[in-house]
Amino acid sequence: MYRVLLLALCLFSIWGCASNSPVADKSLKERAEIQNQLNQELKAHYDKGEAFYKSGQMDNARVEFTAMLDLKPDEPNANYRLGTIAFKEGQFDESAAYFEAVIHVEPKNFKAHYNLAAIRLMQAENHFKYYAALVEPETDLGKVSKLIADIDAFNNKRLPRGNERTLEQLATSLKK
C-alpha cells in the first residue's frame, strides 16, 4: 500500500511540474495565437464576402464565404450567407442544406430557422400542386387549394392590409 501511495505521489508531482513548465505555457500561447490568426482570416473573408454580396457580386461573395468554410467547415456566418446566395439563385435544396448547417451549430439562430421554413413551405406548395394535377378528376381539392393559397400568401405576403395571416394561422391551415 505504501508503494502505491508513493508511486501516485511521484506521478502527481511529475504531472504538476509538466503542466507548469515553459513548454506547456508556450503551447497554450501558440494555440491562442493560431486561434487569433484564424479569427482574423475568417473576418477578412467575411468582410470581403459581405461587400461583394451587398454589391450584387454573388460569384465573388461565394468565393469568400467558401474560403471561410475551407478554414472552418462549420462556420455559421459563411453557411448562412451561402444559403442566402443559393436561395437568390433558385437553388433551394442547396440553400436549405446551408441553413441546416447553421442550425446544427447554432440551434437558436431564428433567421436560419425562418429561412429554412420558408424554403420548405415553397417546396410543399410545389408538391401540393403536383398532387392536385395528378389525382383523379373527381377528387375534392378544396383543402389543397386553400393550403396552396395560404402558403402562397405567407411566402409572398400578398394579403390585403388587415387580413395578414400569422404563422399560427398557417400552421392551423396545414393541420386541417
PyMOL commands that set and color helices and strands:
alter all, ss='L'
color gray80, all
select helices_A, chain A and resi 2-19+22-54+58-71+76-88+92-105+110-134+142-156+167-175
alter helices_A, ss='H'
color red, helices_A
deselect
rebuild
show_as cartoon
